[in-house]
Amino acid sequence: MRRIKIPLDGTIFLLSFLISLVNGSALMAITVITPIIFLFLFKQRGALLAFILIQLRSILNPGLFTQYEGTASIAKWAIVFLLSFYLIATCLSQLRNRYIKDVVLWTSLFAVYCILSSLFVSSYPTVAAFKVISYIVPYIAILLGVQTVNDGEWIKRFIRPLGILLFLSITVYRSSVGYYRNGYSFQGFFAHPNVYGVMLGFFVAGYLYIEKELRIRQIVIIGISMALAIASGSRTGILAIVIAFIVYLLTLRMRTGARVLLISVMMLAVVLLTITTDVTDSIRNIMFKGHFDSLFYSRTNQIGRNLERFFSHPLIGTGFNVPYNQELRSWAFSFEMVVENGNIILAILADTGIFGMILFILAYAKLYFAGRGMLSTIFFVPFAVSMGEMSFFSTNNFGIIMYFMLAIFLADGIKFRNGQFEGTKSIGEYYEQE
């Protein structure tokens, strides 16, 4: 029988994660101690592993596991910035690469613009500035860190533990705790049904990026992921899986047998949906949220607020990711300024205006063209998710996963351009083998 060997960093990661589940004190201790151990033993790789640990621990079901609250939440932020500054300080040499330099430059310009525009128009400029910094500093740190420690394994390092949590969640499918948030939508081990659905979308995007093939095993895993996303009732999660699959089909050739199998399965699915009223009704209920007169009924208020803010200051917006009150201007700081923008396009337009949107598009277009040549599921899915769950700028939510996906896409693309790619096959290499 073949023995499974877990490397030292994986062992520390697993033990730390399990200990953090015990209680609030354990969570606090692990949040502070494990990153220090990782930094001491593994340097930049340890800092990135600590990011993954904190991210996974931050999105778990409060009905099952202790959450980041109070002092633990403050400690978490302190560690996030400590890890970020360490990575930036030790990986600055990566800016010699013109692709990295361009991406960091344009993203930084967007961030500086967001801070300056918020100082002029925001109701809470101090909070807005902090939110910009809490997005841009970890994001650049992860970009530089993944480029520095680009051993071809980063996509596996967070997709595998994420997949384990997602599929182990099936064990609470029949339990009330699996529906803790609202009693009818499945959330498994995760903090919310929408988070569970979105994580399934991230998993499928990363899984396709790793596998690069479409055989029976891959189809089964994607099918189970879609079934679980439907159970969660998350439209964003369902659409993320669909988009990941479409991007995969558009950017990667398949063997004839796999193509025939895929077409057969899709045709069978269409037939079943056509003749099965219950299935059709369930899908319509999920997509329309019970309001068949409007697909966006549940987002009407969000859309209205965003449009109102945009038209108040169409060129420079009304302040980055904070509430807006035309008659209020407070320089006080608070962690309680939570907004639900819902959609990344409307959010950027409302928060930063037309100028901000232009800078944002330029920054991430630079990243896309620098990373092209790689399978782009892990580039597009973060933006697809942000169309329904606006967490792109939220390090406190699940932004870290998005930053890792974009960083991996960029780093692998640069290695492929330089003829050094040794990890997951690139599109170009796959074509050559065909």
Summary of the structure (lengths in Angstrom):
residues: 434
radius of gyration: 21.6
end to end distance: 34.5
largest distance: 70.7
contacts: 1476
relative contact order: 0.12
helix: 71%
strand: 0%
